[in-house]
Amino acid sequence: MEYSEALEGFLKFLRDSKNEYESADSQEKEMDSATQDILHEMEFGELGYHEIARLSKALAAIRRKRRIAKNKKECLQPITTWCVQNRDVIHQLERVLGDMRKSESRIECRMYTPRTDVLEKINKSK
């Protein structure tokens, strides 16, 4: 494993965490809006027993989805906050990653050039 892969994985984790947090936040808001739609329909609609039961089942499913999103958001909040507070550190790590990749690339392509003719002399003496 190249050393840069570990750092690249960490930076990917930071980006993915931010994206997942934003997605969970959006989902939570969407589920809140859906909850309000159902509650208002139950409040103002002329509904029978079966319609209320159908809406209640849908409401329960929506609340479960909201809970999952809210829990994910809560778990990702610390790393997301850290990323916002440490943007400069993340940019420095990205530069370090670039430098590491350059070094690894140079090492892969490096060739040794003899500095003396000692090898030629040894080969001639055989």
C-alpha positions as CSV (number, residue, x, y, z in Angstrom):
1,M,0.0,0.0,0.0
2,E,1.3,3.4,-0.9
3,Y,1.3,5.9,2.0
4,S,-0.7,8.4,0.0
5,E,-3.7,5.9,-0.1
6,A,-4.2,6.2,3.7
7,L,-4.3,10.0,3.6
8,E,-6.5,9.9,0.5
9,G,-8.9,7.6,2.4
10,F,-9.0,10.0,5.3
11,L,-9.7,13.0,3.1
12,K,-12.4,11.0,1.3
13,F,-14.0,10.2,4.7
14,L,-14.1,13.9,5.5
15,R,-15.8,14.8,2.2
16,D,-18.2,11.9,2.4
17,S,-19.1,12.8,6.0
18,K,-20.0,16.3,5.0
19,N,-22.1,15.1,2.0
20,E,-23.9,12.5,4.2
21,Y,-24.6,15.1,6.9
22,E,-26.2,17.5,4.3
23,S,-28.2,14.6,2.8
24,A,-29.5,13.6,6.3
25,D,-30.3,17.2,7.1
26,S,-32.3,17.5,3.8
27,Q,-34.1,14.2,4.4
28,E,-35.0,15.2,8.0
29,K,-36.5,18.5,6.7
30,E,-38.4,16.7,4.0
31,M,-39.8,14.2,6.5
32,D,-40.8,17.1,8.8
33,S,-42.7,18.7,5.9
34,A,-44.4,15.4,5.0
35,T,-45.4,15.0,8.6
36,Q,-47.0,18.5,8.6
37,D,-48.9,17.6,5.4
38,I,-50.3,14.5,6.9
39,L,-51.2,16.2,10.2
40,H,-53.0,19.0,8.4
41,E,-54.9,16.6,6.2
42,M,-56.0,14.8,9.3
43,E,-56.9,18.1,11.0
44,F,-58.8,19.8,8.2
45,G,-59.9,16.9,5.9
46,E,-63.2,15.2,6.0
47,L,-61.8,11.7,6.6
48,G,-63.3,8.4,7.4
49,Y,-61.8,5.6,9.5
50,H,-59.9,3.9,6.7
51,E,-58.4,7.2,5.4
52,I,-57.2,8.1,8.9
53,A,-55.7,4.6,9.3
54,R,-53.9,4.8,6.0
55,L,-52.5,8.3,6.9
56,S,-51.5,7.0,10.3
57,K,-49.5,4.1,8.8
58,A,-47.8,6.5,6.4
59,L,-47.1,8.9,9.3
60,A,-45.4,6.2,11.3
61,A,-43.2,5.2,8.3
62,I,-42.3,8.9,7.7
63,R,-41.4,9.3,11.4
64,R,-39.1,6.2,11.2
65,K,-37.3,7.7,8.2
66,R,-37.0,11.0,10.0
67,R,-35.5,9.3,13.0
68,I,-32.9,7.5,10.9
69,A,-31.9,10.8,9.2
70,K,-31.8,12.6,12.5
71,N,-29.6,10.0,14.2
72,K,-27.2,10.0,11.2
73,K,-27.0,13.8,11.4
74,E,-26.3,13.7,15.1
75,C,-23.5,11.2,14.6
76,L,-21.9,13.2,11.8
77,Q,-22.3,16.6,13.5
78,P,-18.9,16.5,15.4
79,I,-16.8,15.7,12.3
80,T,-18.8,18.2,10.2
81,T,-18.2,20.9,12.7
82,W,-14.5,20.0,12.9
83,C,-14.2,20.2,9.1
84,V,-15.7,23.7,9.1
85,Q,-13.4,24.9,11.9
86,N,-10.3,23.3,10.3
87,R,-10.7,24.1,6.6
88,D,-7.1,25.3,6.5
89,V,-5.8,22.1,8.0
90,I,-7.8,20.1,5.4
91,H,-6.3,22.2,2.5
92,Q,-2.8,21.6,4.0
93,L,-3.5,17.9,4.1
94,E,-4.6,18.0,0.4
95,R,-1.3,19.7,-0.5
96,V,0.6,17.1,1.5
97,L,-1.3,14.4,-0.4
98,G,-0.2,16.0,-3.7
99,D,3.4,16.1,-2.5
100,M,3.3,12.5,-1.4
101,R,1.9,11.4,-4.8
102,K,4.7,13.3,-6.5
103,S,7.3,11.6,-4.3
104,E,5.8,8.2,-4.9
105,S,5.7,8.8,-8.7
106,R,9.4,9.9,-8.7
107,I,10.4,6.8,-6.7
108,E,8.6,4.5,-9.2
109,C,10.4,6.0,-12.2
110,R,13.8,6.6,-10.6
111,M,16.8,5.1,-12.2
112,Y,20.3,4.9,-11.0
113,T,23.0,6.5,-13.1
114,P,26.5,5.2,-12.3
115,R,28.9,7.9,-11.1
116,T,32.2,6.1,-11.9
117,D,33.5,3.6,-14.3
118,V,34.2,1.0,-11.6
119,L,31.6,-1.4,-12.9
120,E,33.1,-1.4,-16.4
121,K,36.5,-2.1,-14.9
122,I,35.2,-5.0,-12.8
123,N,33.3,-6.4,-15.8
124,K,36.5,-6.2,-18.0
125,S,38.6,-8.0,-15.4
126,K,36.4,-11.1,-15.6
